[in-house]
């Protein structure tokens, strides 16, 4: 597990996918560590913020959720992208 997350040669996508797998396995703390690293190394990308928000929802961490969601939403709008997971997050946030 550690090798992939720490390997300098690992791409953004590989690390993001690994964090999502960890999340699916219920290892939210490990997932968050990887996602946090991705937001620092690639602050212009919304995807890591998106999955951080999904983790924060599961962990009921409202303060962190709001802050990360604001950043995520702004980056997503700038990309003018279409992402099913982002649309899901937006609807989850609207329900709150």
N, C-alpha and C positions, 0 to 999 in steps of 0.2 A: 504494500500500500504506500509506504513512505517514498519508495523509489520514484514512482510516477509523479507524485505531487512535488517532490523536491528536484527532480531532474530538470536542469536548465534547458535541455533540448525539447522538453514537452511543449506542445503548442497550446495556445489559449483554448482551443476547442477540446483538446484532450483533457486538460485540467478541468474545464467546465463540465465535460461529460463525466469525469471521475467524481466530481462534487455532486452531480445529480444522482449517480449510482449510490454514493454514500448516503445521500438523503433518502433514497428509496429503501435502503437497508436500515434506516432509523438512526444512522450515525450523524445526527444534525450538527454536533459540535465539530466533528472532523470536516464535514461539508462546509460549514461556515468558515473554518480556517482557510481552506482552499479558495473559497469565494472572496474572502477578505483580501487575500494575496492578489487575486485577479483584479479587484477594483483598484488596488494600488499600482499594479503594473500596467493596467489598461483602463485608465479612468474614463476614456472616451466610449467604452463599450457598455451597453445597457444590460447584457445578458446575465452577468454575474450579480448585478443588483436585483434583477428579476428573481433569481433563485434565492438570493438572500431574503428577499421579501417573503417568498413562499415558506422559507424556513422560519422566519419571524412569526408568520401567521400560525404555524404549527406550534411554535414555542410560546405564543401569546405575549410577545414582546412588542407592545404597541408603540412605544417611543422610538425604538430603532426602526420599526416598520415604517412609520410615517416619514422619517428622515430619508431612508433608503428609497422609498417609493417616489418621493419627490424627485430625487436624482434620476432614478430609473425612468420615470415618465418623461422628464425633460430630454434625456439622451435618446429615448425611443422616438419622440417627436422629431428630433433633429435628423434621425436616420431615415425617416419616412418609410419605415419598413412595415411589413405585416407579419405578425408572429402570433400563432395560436396561444402560446403560453402567456404572452403579454396580454392578450385579450382576456384570457381567463383571470389573470391577476387583476386587471382593471375591473372586471365584474365582481370579483371577490371584494375589492376595496369599496365598490359602490354599495355593496350589501352591508358593510360595517357601520 
